[in-house]
Amino acid sequence: MKQLMWLLLFLFINFSALGVGSWLMSNGPTSGWYLTLNKAPWTPPGWVFGAAWTIIMICFSVYLSYLVNIKEANTFWMLFSIQFILNVSWNFIFFNQHAIGLALIVIILLTVLITYYTFAFLSEMKFKTLLIAPYIIWLLIATSLNAYTYLKN
């Protein structure tokens, strides 16, 4: 029962983060600014972003629902809070403020943090660590898209 409560809490928080991030980017992906950027040839169609983030947040929520019971509360919530802030702020920085370089720094920091989650807790999480793999893979793709946009604009 406790596991389910944590899962529901993290699903709520993580999907709320996606909602706030979407709100902060305003009409970002459909704005004239974004549409005229030189984007990477491997940029996926828009619907892929929604599908990817849905899968990522479900898997990450399950992962967190196990990790919260293993890690010291202060460490866990500090890392989770940093992840939350970095994840949500990227949308605002990139789409709203058009600060592509700063957004690149934010997404690199987020990628490092999520990679840290993977390896720092591997011994405790064992095969459950696979639940974080979609997040890392997507962040690597997103970082490459952000870097390409930074270098080509």
Chimera marker file (.cmm) of the C-alpha trace (Angstrom):
<marker_set name="trace">
<marker id="1" x="0.000" y="0.000" z="0.000" r="1" g="1" b="0" radius="0.5"/>
<marker id="2" x="2.846" y="2.387" z="0.891" r="1" g="1" b="0" radius="0.5"/>
<marker id="3" x="4.501" y="1.647" z="-2.445" r="1" g="1" b="0" radius="0.5"/>
<marker id="4" x="1.310" y="2.530" z="-4.301" r="1" g="1" b="0" radius="0.5"/>
<marker id="5" x="0.947" y="5.804" z="-2.396" r="1" g="1" b="0" radius="0.5"/>
<marker id="6" x="4.490" y="6.825" z="-3.320" r="1" g="1" b="0" radius="0.5"/>
<marker id="7" x="3.866" y="5.865" z="-6.929" r="1" g="1" b="0" radius="0.5"/>
<marker id="8" x="0.707" y="7.962" z="-7.112" r="1" g="1" b="0" radius="0.5"/>
<marker id="9" x="2.495" y="10.903" z="-5.493" r="1" g="1" b="0" radius="0.5"/>
<marker id="10" x="5.376" y="10.759" z="-7.961" r="1" g="1" b="0" radius="0.5"/>
<marker id="11" x="3.047" y="10.348" z="-10.919" r="1" g="1" b="0" radius="0.5"/>
<marker id="12" x="1.198" y="13.453" z="-9.765" r="1" g="1" b="0" radius="0.5"/>
<marker id="13" x="4.398" y="15.470" z="-9.200" r="1" g="1" b="0" radius="0.5"/>
<marker id="14" x="6.086" y="14.377" z="-12.419" r="1" g="1" b="0" radius="0.5"/>
<marker id="15" x="3.076" y="14.937" z="-14.644" r="1" g="1" b="0" radius="0.5"/>
<marker id="16" x="2.504" y="18.266" z="-12.927" r="1" g="1" b="0" radius="0.5"/>
<marker id="17" x="6.090" y="19.140" z="-13.837" r="1" g="1" b="0" radius="0.5"/>
<marker id="18" x="5.313" y="18.360" z="-17.470" r="1" g="1" b="0" radius="0.5"/>
<marker id="19" x="2.242" y="20.575" z="-17.258" r="1" g="1" b="0" radius="0.5"/>
<marker id="20" x="4.138" y="23.457" z="-15.685" r="1" g="1" b="0" radius="0.5"/>
<marker id="21" x="6.936" y="23.047" z="-18.220" r="1" g="1" b="0" radius="0.5"/>
<marker id="22" x="4.441" y="23.187" z="-21.070" r="1" g="1" b="0" radius="0.5"/>
<marker id="23" x="2.821" y="26.271" z="-19.588" r="1" g="1" b="0" radius="0.5"/>
<marker id="24" x="6.217" y="27.980" z="-19.147" r="1" g="1" b="0" radius="0.5"/>
<marker id="25" x="7.175" y="27.450" z="-22.770" r="1" g="1" b="0" radius="0.5"/>
<marker id="26" x="3.985" y="29.143" z="-23.914" r="1" g="1" b="0" radius="0.5"/>
<marker id="27" x="3.572" y="28.529" z="-27.652" r="1" g="1" b="0" radius="0.5"/>
<marker id="28" x="7.283" y="27.661" z="-27.963" r="1" g="1" b="0" radius="0.5"/>
<marker id="29" x="7.267" y="24.790" z="-30.466" r="1" g="1" b="0" radius="0.5"/>
<marker id="30" x="4.799" y="26.603" z="-32.715" r="1" g="1" b="0" radius="0.5"/>
<marker id="31" x="6.340" y="30.065" z="-32.354" r="1" g="1" b="0" radius="0.5"/>
<marker id="32" x="7.900" y="31.829" z="-35.299" r="1" g="1" b="0" radius="0.5"/>
<marker id="33" x="11.200" y="31.904" z="-33.412" r="1" g="1" b="0" radius="0.5"/>
<marker id="34" x="11.350" y="28.125" z="-33.021" r="1" g="1" b="0" radius="0.5"/>
<marker id="35" x="10.037" y="27.349" z="-36.485" r="1" g="1" b="0" radius="0.5"/>
<marker id="36" x="12.817" y="29.412" z="-38.096" r="1" g="1" b="0" radius="0.5"/>
<marker id="37" x="15.658" y="27.839" z="-36.099" r="1" g="1" b="0" radius="0.5"/>
<marker id="38" x="18.129" y="25.540" z="-37.792" r="1" g="1" b="0" radius="0.5"/>
<marker id="39" x="17.216" y="22.246" z="-36.135" r="1" g="1" b="0" radius="0.5"/>
<marker id="40" x="19.042" y="18.942" z="-36.162" r="1" g="1" b="0" radius="0.5"/>
<marker id="41" x="18.130" y="16.624" z="-39.029" r="1" g="1" b="0" radius="0.5"/>
<marker id="42" x="17.266" y="13.953" z="-36.436" r="1" g="1" b="0" radius="0.5"/>
<marker id="43" x="14.688" y="16.173" z="-34.689" r="1" g="1" b="0" radius="0.5"/>
<marker id="44" x="11.642" y="13.938" z="-34.216" r="1" g="1" b="0" radius="0.5"/>
<marker id="45" x="8.107" y="15.065" z="-35.042" r="1" g="1" b="0" radius="0.5"/>
<marker id="46" x="6.294" y="16.920" z="-32.272" r="1" g="1" b="0" radius="0.5"/>
<marker id="47" x="4.095" y="14.024" z="-31.165" r="1" g="1" b="0" radius="0.5"/>
<marker id="48" x="7.209" y="11.993" z="-30.249" r="1" g="1" b="0" radius="0.5"/>
<marker id="49" x="8.047" y="14.462" z="-27.489" r="1" g="1" b="0" radius="0.5"/>
<marker id="50" x="4.683" y="13.936" z="-25.790" r="1" g="1" b="0" radius="0.5"/>
<marker id="51" x="4.863" y="10.168" z="-26.112" r="1" g="1" b="0" radius="0.5"/>
<marker id="52" x="8.461" y="10.051" z="-24.887" r="1" g="1" b="0" radius="0.5"/>
<marker id="53" x="7.802" y="12.233" z="-21.842" r="1" g="1" b="0" radius="0.5"/>
<marker id="54" x="4.735" y="10.191" z="-20.913" r="1" g="1" b="0" radius="0.5"/>
<marker id="55" x="6.753" y="6.962" z="-20.925" r="1" g="1" b="0" radius="0.5"/>
<marker id="56" x="9.676" y="8.621" z="-19.156" r="1" g="1" b="0" radius="0.5"/>
<marker id="57" x="7.562" y="10.023" z="-16.341" r="1" g="1" b="0" radius="0.5"/>
<marker id="58" x="5.731" y="6.754" z="-15.768" r="1" g="1" b="0" radius="0.5"/>
<marker id="59" x="9.004" y="4.813" z="-15.575" r="1" g="1" b="0" radius="0.5"/>
<marker id="60" x="10.719" y="7.501" z="-13.492" r="1" g="1" b="0" radius="0.5"/>
<marker id="61" x="7.786" y="7.601" z="-11.062" r="1" g="1" b="0" radius="0.5"/>
<marker id="62" x="7.961" y="3.840" z="-10.550" r="1" g="1" b="0" radius="0.5"/>
<marker id="63" x="11.732" y="4.100" z="-10.065" r="1" g="1" b="0" radius="0.5"/>
<marker id="64" x="11.325" y="6.898" z="-7.506" r="1" g="1" b="0" radius="0.5"/>
<marker id="65" x="8.607" y="5.019" z="-5.639" r="1" g="1" b="0" radius="0.5"/>
<marker id="66" x="11.190" y="2.337" z="-4.865" r="1" g="1" b="0" radius="0.5"/>
<marker id="67" x="14.147" y="4.660" z="-4.328" r="1" g="1" b="0" radius="0.5"/>
<marker id="68" x="12.343" y="6.861" z="-1.783" r="1" g="1" b="0" radius="0.5"/>
<marker id="69" x="12.205" y="3.890" z="0.596" r="1" g="1" b="0" radius="0.5"/>
<marker id="70" x="15.912" y="3.141" z="0.217" r="1" g="1" b="0" radius="0.5"/>
<marker id="71" x="17.688" y="6.492" z="0.334" r="1" g="1" b="0" radius="0.5"/>
<marker id="72" x="18.046" y="8.908" z="3.203" r="1" g="1" b="0" radius="0.5"/>
<marker id="73" x="15.192" y="11.387" z="3.010" r="1" g="1" b="0" radius="0.5"/>
<marker id="74" x="17.334" y="14.549" z="2.848" r="1" g="1" b="0" radius="0.5"/>
<marker id="75" x="19.500" y="13.206" z="0.028" r="1" g="1" b="0" radius="0.5"/>
<marker id="76" x="16.548" y="11.833" z="-1.887" r="1" g="1" b="0" radius="0.5"/>
<marker id="77" x="14.432" y="15.003" z="-1.741" r="1" g="1" b="0" radius="0.5"/>
<marker id="78" x="17.384" y="17.284" z="-2.474" r="1" g="1" b="0" radius="0.5"/>
<marker id="79" x="18.282" y="15.352" z="-5.632" r="1" g="1" b="0" radius="0.5"/>
<marker id="80" x="14.650" y="15.070" z="-6.673" r="1" g="1" b="0" radius="0.5"/>
<marker id="81" x="14.098" y="18.811" z="-6.170" r="1" g="1" b="0" radius="0.5"/>
<marker id="82" x="17.139" y="19.703" z="-8.259" r="1" g="1" b="0" radius="0.5"/>
<marker id="83" x="15.929" y="17.358" z="-10.994" r="1" g="1" b="0" radius="0.5"/>
<marker id="84" x="12.469" y="18.916" z="-10.874" r="1" g="1" b="0" radius="0.5"/>
<marker id="85" x="13.814" y="22.474" z="-11.141" r="1" g="1" b="0" radius="0.5"/>
<marker id="86" x="16.201" y="21.642" z="-13.977" r="1" g="1" b="0" radius="0.5"/>
<marker id="87" x="13.541" y="19.723" z="-15.891" r="1" g="1" b="0" radius="0.5"/>
<marker id="88" x="10.869" y="22.408" z="-15.604" r="1" g="1" b="0" radius="0.5"/>
<marker id="89" x="13.188" y="25.385" z="-16.108" r="1" g="1" b="0" radius="0.5"/>
<marker id="90" x="14.616" y="24.104" z="-19.403" r="1" g="1" b="0" radius="0.5"/>
<marker id="91" x="11.313" y="24.772" z="-21.188" r="1" g="1" b="0" radius="0.5"/>
<marker id="92" x="11.194" y="28.347" z="-19.929" r="1" g="1" b="0" radius="0.5"/>
<marker id="93" x="14.848" y="29.054" z="-20.676" r="1" g="1" b="0" radius="0.5"/>
<marker id="94" x="14.811" y="27.566" z="-24.185" r="1" g="1" b="0" radius="0.5"/>
<marker id="95" x="11.353" y="28.358" z="-25.536" r="1" g="1" b="0" radius="0.5"/>
<marker id="96" x="10.359" y="31.441" z="-23.583" r="1" g="1" b="0" radius="0.5"/>
<marker id="97" x="13.679" y="33.216" z="-23.089" r="1" g="1" b="0" radius="0.5"/>
<marker id="98" x="15.341" y="31.878" z="-26.269" r="1" g="1" b="0" radius="0.5"/>
<marker id="99" x="18.548" y="31.361" z="-24.258" r="1" g="1" b="0" radius="0.5"/>
<marker id="100" x="19.754" y="28.320" z="-26.186" r="1" g="1" b="0" radius="0.5"/>
<marker id="101" x="23.220" y="28.264" z="-24.565" r="1" g="1" b="0" radius="0.5"/>
<marker id="102" x="21.884" y="28.477" z="-21.018" r="1" g="1" b="0" radius="0.5"/>
<marker id="103" x="19.296" y="25.812" z="-21.869" r="1" g="1" b="0" radius="0.5"/>
<marker id="104" x="22.154" y="23.596" z="-23.063" r="1" g="1" b="0" radius="0.5"/>
<marker id="105" x="23.900" y="24.002" z="-19.711" r="1" g="1" b="0" radius="0.5"/>
<marker id="106" x="20.649" y="23.156" z="-17.881" r="1" g="1" b="0" radius="0.5"/>
<marker id="107" x="20.015" y="20.027" z="-19.931" r="1" g="1" b="0" radius="0.5"/>
<marker id="108" x="23.616" y="18.869" z="-19.499" r="1" g="1" b="0" radius="0.5"/>
<marker id="109" x="23.260" y="19.305" z="-15.723" r="1" g="1" b="0" radius="0.5"/>
<marker id="110" x="19.975" y="17.383" z="-15.819" r="1" g="1" b="0" radius="0.5"/>
<marker id="111" x="21.592" y="14.584" z="-17.831" r="1" g="1" b="0" radius="0.5"/>
<marker id="112" x="24.479" y="14.381" z="-15.356" r="1" g="1" b="0" radius="0.5"/>
<marker id="113" x="22.044" y="14.252" z="-12.434" r="1" g="1" b="0" radius="0.5"/>
<marker id="114" x="19.894" y="11.513" z="-13.972" r="1" g="1" b="0" radius="0.5"/>
<marker id="115" x="23.034" y="9.557" z="-14.867" r="1" g="1" b="0" radius="0.5"/>
<marker id="116" x="24.098" y="9.955" z="-11.235" r="1" g="1" b="0" radius="0.5"/>
<marker id="117" x="20.744" y="8.489" z="-10.140" r="1" g="1" b="0" radius="0.5"/>
<marker id="118" x="21.459" y="5.514" z="-12.337" r="1" g="1" b="0" radius="0.5"/>
<marker id="119" x="24.917" y="4.652" z="-11.106" r="1" g="1" b="0" radius="0.5"/>
<marker id="120" x="24.847" y="5.902" z="-7.513" r="1" g="1" b="0" radius="0.5"/>
<marker id="121" x="21.854" y="3.762" z="-6.614" r="1" g="1" b="0" radius="0.5"/>
<marker id="122" x="22.571" y="0.789" z="-8.876" r="1" g="1" b="0" radius="0.5"/>
<marker id="123" x="23.543" y="-1.543" z="-6.035" r="1" g="1" b="0" radius="0.5"/>
<marker id="124" x="20.302" y="-0.828" z="-4.152" r="1" g="1" b="0" radius="0.5"/>
<marker id="125" x="18.001" y="-0.729" z="-7.165" r="1" g="1" b="0" radius="0.5"/>
<marker id="126" x="19.445" y="-3.599" z="-9.243" r="1" g="1" b="0" radius="0.5"/>
<marker id="127" x="17.203" y="-4.312" z="-12.262" r="1" g="1" b="0" radius="0.5"/>
<marker id="128" x="14.831" y="-1.470" z="-11.324" r="1" g="1" b="0" radius="0.5"/>
<marker id="129" x="17.547" y="0.839" z="-12.635" r="1" g="1" b="0" radius="0.5"/>
<marker id="130" x="16.322" y="-0.071" z="-16.119" r="1" g="1" b="0" radius="0.5"/>
<marker id="131" x="13.288" y="2.092" z="-15.356" r="1" g="1" b="0" radius="0.5"/>
<marker id="132" x="15.463" y="5.175" z="-15.576" r="1" g="1" b="0" radius="0.5"/>
<marker id="133" x="16.971" y="4.189" z="-18.943" r="1" g="1" b="0" radius="0.5"/>
<marker id="134" x="14.277" y="5.940" z="-21.048" r="1" g="1" b="0" radius="0.5"/>
<marker id="135" x="15.002" y="9.196" z="-19.217" r="1" g="1" b="0" radius="0.5"/>
<marker id="136" x="18.740" y="8.987" z="-19.880" r="1" g="1" b="0" radius="0.5"/>
<marker id="137" x="18.274" y="8.001" z="-23.515" r="1" g="1" b="0" radius="0.5"/>
<marker id="138" x="15.826" y="10.854" z="-24.104" r="1" g="1" b="0" radius="0.5"/>
<marker id="139" x="18.092" y="13.352" z="-22.343" r="1" g="1" b="0" radius="0.5"/>
<marker id="140" x="21.004" y="12.315" z="-24.543" r="1" g="1" b="0" radius="0.5"/>
<marker id="141" x="18.852" y="12.878" z="-27.623" r="1" g="1" b="0" radius="0.5"/>
<marker id="142" x="17.484" y="16.172" z="-26.269" r="1" g="1" b="0" radius="0.5"/>
<marker id="143" x="20.981" y="17.363" z="-25.366" r="1" g="1" b="0" radius="0.5"/>
<marker id="144" x="22.174" y="16.637" z="-28.883" r="1" g="1" b="0" radius="0.5"/>
<marker id="145" x="19.180" y="18.545" z="-30.322" r="1" g="1" b="0" radius="0.5"/>
<marker id="146" x="19.853" y="21.505" z="-28.028" r="1" g="1" b="0" radius="0.5"/>
<marker id="147" x="23.594" y="21.458" z="-28.823" r="1" g="1" b="0" radius="0.5"/>
<marker id="148" x="22.934" y="21.353" z="-32.572" r="1" g="1" b="0" radius="0.5"/>
<marker id="149" x="20.519" y="24.273" z="-32.282" r="1" g="1" b="0" radius="0.5"/>
<marker id="150" x="23.052" y="26.219" z="-30.227" r="1" g="1" b="0" radius="0.5"/>
<marker id="151" x="25.870" y="25.597" z="-32.696" r="1" g="1" b="0" radius="0.5"/>
<marker id="152" x="23.837" y="26.240" z="-35.848" r="1" g="1" b="0" radius="0.5"/>
<marker id="153" x="21.949" y="29.394" z="-34.800" r="1" g="1" b="0" radius="0.5"/>
<link id1="1" id2="2" r="1" g="1" b="0" radius="0.2"/>
<link id1="2" id2="3" r="1" g="1" b="0" radius="0.2"/>
<link id1="3" id2="4" r="1" g="1" b="0" radius="0.2"/>
<link id1="4" id2="5" r="1" g="1" b="0" radius="0.2"/>
<link id1="5" id2="6" r="1" g="1" b="0" radius="0.2"/>
<link id1="6" id2="7" r="1" g="1" b="0" radius="0.2"/>
<link id1="7" id2="8" r="1" g="1" b="0" radius="0.2"/>
<link id1="8" id2="9" r="1" g="1" b="0" radius="0.2"/>
<link id1="9" id2="10" r="1" g="1" b="0" radius="0.2"/>
<link id1="10" id2="11" r="1" g="1" b="0" radius="0.2"/>
<link id1="11" id2="12" r="1" g="1" b="0" radius="0.2"/>
<link id1="12" id2="13" r="1" g="1" b="0" radius="0.2"/>
<link id1="13" id2="14" r="1" g="1" b="0" radius="0.2"/>
<link id1="14" id2="15" r="1" g="1" b="0" radius="0.2"/>
<link id1="15" id2="16" r="1" g="1" b="0" radius="0.2"/>
<link id1="16" id2="17" r="1" g="1" b="0" radius="0.2"/>
<link id1="17" id2="18" r="1" g="1" b="0" radius="0.2"/>
<link id1="18" id2="19" r="1" g="1" b="0" radius="0.2"/>
<link id1="19" id2="20" r="1" g="1" b="0" radius="0.2"/>
<link id1="20" id2="21" r="1" g="1" b="0" radius="0.2"/>
<link id1="21" id2="22" r="1" g="1" b="0" radius="0.2"/>
<link id1="22" id2="23" r="1" g="1" b="0" radius="0.2"/>
<link id1="23" id2="24" r="1" g="1" b="0" radius="0.2"/>
<link id1="24" id2="25" r="1" g="1" b="0" radius="0.2"/>
<link id1="25" id2="26" r="1" g="1" b="0" radius="0.2"/>
<link id1="26" id2="27" r="1" g="1" b="0" radius="0.2"/>
<link id1="27" id2="28" r="1" g="1" b="0" radius="0.2"/>
<link id1="28" id2="29" r="1" g="1" b="0" radius="0.2"/>
<link id1="29" id2="30" r="1" g="1" b="0" radius="0.2"/>
<link id1="30" id2="31" r="1" g="1" b="0" radius="0.2"/>
<link id1="31" id2="32" r="1" g="1" b="0" radius="0.2"/>
<link id1="32" id2="33" r="1" g="1" b="0" radius="0.2"/>
<link id1="33" id2="34" r="1" g="1" b="0" radius="0.2"/>
<link id1="34" id2="35" r="1" g="1" b="0" radius="0.2"/>
<link id1="35" id2="36" r="1" g="1" b="0" radius="0.2"/>
<link id1="36" id2="37" r="1" g="1" b="0" radius="0.2"/>
<link id1="37" id2="38" r="1" g="1" b="0" radius="0.2"/>
<link id1="38" id2="39" r="1" g="1" b="0" radius="0.2"/>
<link id1="39" id2="40" r="1" g="1" b="0" radius="0.2"/>
<link id1="40" id2="41" r="1" g="1" b="0" radius="0.2"/>
<link id1="41" id2="42" r="1" g="1" b="0" radius="0.2"/>
<link id1="42" id2="43" r="1" g="1" b="0" radius="0.2"/>
<link id1="43" id2="44" r="1" g="1" b="0" radius="0.2"/>
<link id1="44" id2="45" r="1" g="1" b="0" radius="0.2"/>
<link id1="45" id2="46" r="1" g="1" b="0" radius="0.2"/>
<link id1="46" id2="47" r="1" g="1" b="0" radius="0.2"/>
<link id1="47" id2="48" r="1" g="1" b="0" radius="0.2"/>
<link id1="48" id2="49" r="1" g="1" b="0" radius="0.2"/>
<link id1="49" id2="50" r="1" g="1" b="0" radius="0.2"/>
<link id1="50" id2="51" r="1" g="1" b="0" radius="0.2"/>
<link id1="51" id2="52" r="1" g="1" b="0" radius="0.2"/>
<link id1="52" id2="53" r="1" g="1" b="0" radius="0.2"/>
<link id1="53" id2="54" r="1" g="1" b="0" radius="0.2"/>
<link id1="54" id2="55" r="1" g="1" b="0" radius="0.2"/>
<link id1="55" id2="56" r="1" g="1" b="0" radius="0.2"/>
<link id1="56" id2="57" r="1" g="1" b="0" radius="0.2"/>
<link id1="57" id2="58" r="1" g="1" b="0" radius="0.2"/>
<link id1="58" id2="59" r="1" g="1" b="0" radius="0.2"/>
<link id1="59" id2="60" r="1" g="1" b="0" radius="0.2"/>
<link id1="60" id2="61" r="1" g="1" b="0" radius="0.2"/>
<link id1="61" id2="62" r="1" g="1" b="0" radius="0.2"/>
<link id1="62" id2="63" r="1" g="1" b="0" radius="0.2"/>
<link id1="63" id2="64" r="1" g="1" b="0" radius="0.2"/>
<link id1="64" id2="65" r="1" g="1" b="0" radius="0.2"/>
<link id1="65" id2="66" r="1" g="1" b="0" radius="0.2"/>
<link id1="66" id2="67" r="1" g="1" b="0" radius="0.2"/>
<link id1="67" id2="68" r="1" g="1" b="0" radius="0.2"/>
<link id1="68" id2="69" r="1" g="1" b="0" radius="0.2"/>
<link id1="69" id2="70" r="1" g="1" b="0" radius="0.2"/>
<link id1="70" id2="71" r="1" g="1" b="0" radius="0.2"/>
<link id1="71" id2="72" r="1" g="1" b="0" radius="0.2"/>
<link id1="72" id2="73" r="1" g="1" b="0" radius="0.2"/>
<link id1="73" id2="74" r="1" g="1" b="0" radius="0.2"/>
<link id1="74" id2="75" r="1" g="1" b="0" radius="0.2"/>
<link id1="75" id2="76" r="1" g="1" b="0" radius="0.2"/>
<link id1="76" id2="77" r="1" g="1" b="0" radius="0.2"/>
<link id1="77" id2="78" r="1" g="1" b="0" radius="0.2"/>
<link id1="78" id2="79" r="1" g="1" b="0" radius="0.2"/>
<link id1="79" id2="80" r="1" g="1" b="0" radius="0.2"/>
<link id1="80" id2="81" r="1" g="1" b="0" radius="0.2"/>
<link id1="81" id2="82" r="1" g="1" b="0" radius="0.2"/>
<link id1="82" id2="83" r="1" g="1" b="0" radius="0.2"/>
<link id1="83" id2="84" r="1" g="1" b="0" radius="0.2"/>
<link id1="84" id2="85" r="1" g="1" b="0" radius="0.2"/>
<link id1="85" id2="86" r="1" g="1" b="0" radius="0.2"/>
<link id1="86" id2="87" r="1" g="1" b="0" radius="0.2"/>
<link id1="87" id2="88" r="1" g="1" b="0" radius="0.2"/>
<link id1="88" id2="89" r="1" g="1" b="0" radius="0.2"/>
<link id1="89" id2="90" r="1" g="1" b="0" radius="0.2"/>
<link id1="90" id2="91" r="1" g="1" b="0" radius="0.2"/>
<link id1="91" id2="92" r="1" g="1" b="0" radius="0.2"/>
<link id1="92" id2="93" r="1" g="1" b="0" radius="0.2"/>
<link id1="93" id2="94" r="1" g="1" b="0" radius="0.2"/>
<link id1="94" id2="95" r="1" g="1" b="0" radius="0.2"/>
<link id1="95" id2="96" r="1" g="1" b="0" radius="0.2"/>
<link id1="96" id2="97" r="1" g="1" b="0" radius="0.2"/>
<link id1="97" id2="98" r="1" g="1" b="0" radius="0.2"/>
<link id1="98" id2="99" r="1" g="1" b="0" radius="0.2"/>
<link id1="99" id2="100" r="1" g="1" b="0" radius="0.2"/>
<link id1="100" id2="101" r="1" g="1" b="0" radius="0.2"/>
<link id1="101" id2="102" r="1" g="1" b="0" radius="0.2"/>
<link id1="102" id2="103" r="1" g="1" b="0" radius="0.2"/>
<link id1="103" id2="104" r="1" g="1" b="0" radius="0.2"/>
<link id1="104" id2="105" r="1" g="1" b="0" radius="0.2"/>
<link id1="105" id2="106" r="1" g="1" b="0" radius="0.2"/>
<link id1="106" id2="107" r="1" g="1" b="0" radius="0.2"/>
<link id1="107" id2="108" r="1" g="1" b="0" radius="0.2"/>
<link id1="108" id2="109" r="1" g="1" b="0" radius="0.2"/>
<link id1="109" id2="110" r="1" g="1" b="0" radius="0.2"/>
<link id1="110" id2="111" r="1" g="1" b="0" radius="0.2"/>
<link id1="111" id2="112" r="1" g="1" b="0" radius="0.2"/>
<link id1="112" id2="113" r="1" g="1" b="0" radius="0.2"/>
<link id1="113" id2="114" r="1" g="1" b="0" radius="0.2"/>
<link id1="114" id2="115" r="1" g="1" b="0" radius="0.2"/>
<link id1="115" id2="116" r="1" g="1" b="0" radius="0.2"/>
<link id1="116" id2="117" r="1" g="1" b="0" radius="0.2"/>
<link id1="117" id2="118" r="1" g="1" b="0" radius="0.2"/>
<link id1="118" id2="119" r="1" g="1" b="0" radius="0.2"/>
<link id1="119" id2="120" r="1" g="1" b="0" radius="0.2"/>
<link id1="120" id2="121" r="1" g="1" b="0" radius="0.2"/>
<link id1="121" id2="122" r="1" g="1" b="0" radius="0.2"/>
<link id1="122" id2="123" r="1" g="1" b="0" radius="0.2"/>
<link id1="123" id2="124" r="1" g="1" b="0" radius="0.2"/>
<link id1="124" id2="125" r="1" g="1" b="0" radius="0.2"/>
<link id1="125" id2="126" r="1" g="1" b="0" radius="0.2"/>
<link id1="126" id2="127" r="1" g="1" b="0" radius="0.2"/>
<link id1="127" id2="128" r="1" g="1" b="0" radius="0.2"/>
<link id1="128" id2="129" r="1" g="1" b="0" radius="0.2"/>
<link id1="129" id2="130" r="1" g="1" b="0" radius="0.2"/>
<link id1="130" id2="131" r="1" g="1" b="0" radius="0.2"/>
<link id1="131" id2="132" r="1" g="1" b="0" radius="0.2"/>
<link id1="132" id2="133" r="1" g="1" b="0" radius="0.2"/>
<link id1="133" id2="134" r="1" g="1" b="0" radius="0.2"/>
<link id1="134" id2="135" r="1" g="1" b="0" radius="0.2"/>
<link id1="135" id2="136" r="1" g="1" b="0" radius="0.2"/>
<link id1="136" id2="137" r="1" g="1" b="0" radius="0.2"/>
<link id1="137" id2="138" r="1" g="1" b="0" radius="0.2"/>
<link id1="138" id2="139" r="1" g="1" b="0" radius="0.2"/>
<link id1="139" id2="140" r="1" g="1" b="0" radius="0.2"/>
<link id1="140" id2="141" r="1" g="1" b="0" radius="0.2"/>
<link id1="141" id2="142" r="1" g="1" b="0" radius="0.2"/>
<link id1="142" id2="143" r="1" g="1" b="0" radius="0.2"/>
<link id1="143" id2="144" r="1" g="1" b="0" radius="0.2"/>
<link id1="144" id2="145" r="1" g="1" b="0" radius="0.2"/>
<link id1="145" id2="146" r="1" g="1" b="0" radius="0.2"/>
<link id1="146" id2="147" r="1" g="1" b="0" radius="0.2"/>
<link id1="147" id2="148" r="1" g="1" b="0" radius="0.2"/>
<link id1="148" id2="149" r="1" g="1" b="0" radius="0.2"/>
<link id1="149" id2="150" r="1" g="1" b="0" radius="0.2"/>
<link id1="150" id2="151" r="1" g="1" b="0" radius="0.2"/>
<link id1="151" id2="152" r="1" g="1" b="0" radius="0.2"/>
<link id1="152" id2="153" r="1" g="1" b="0" radius="0.2"/>
</marker_set>
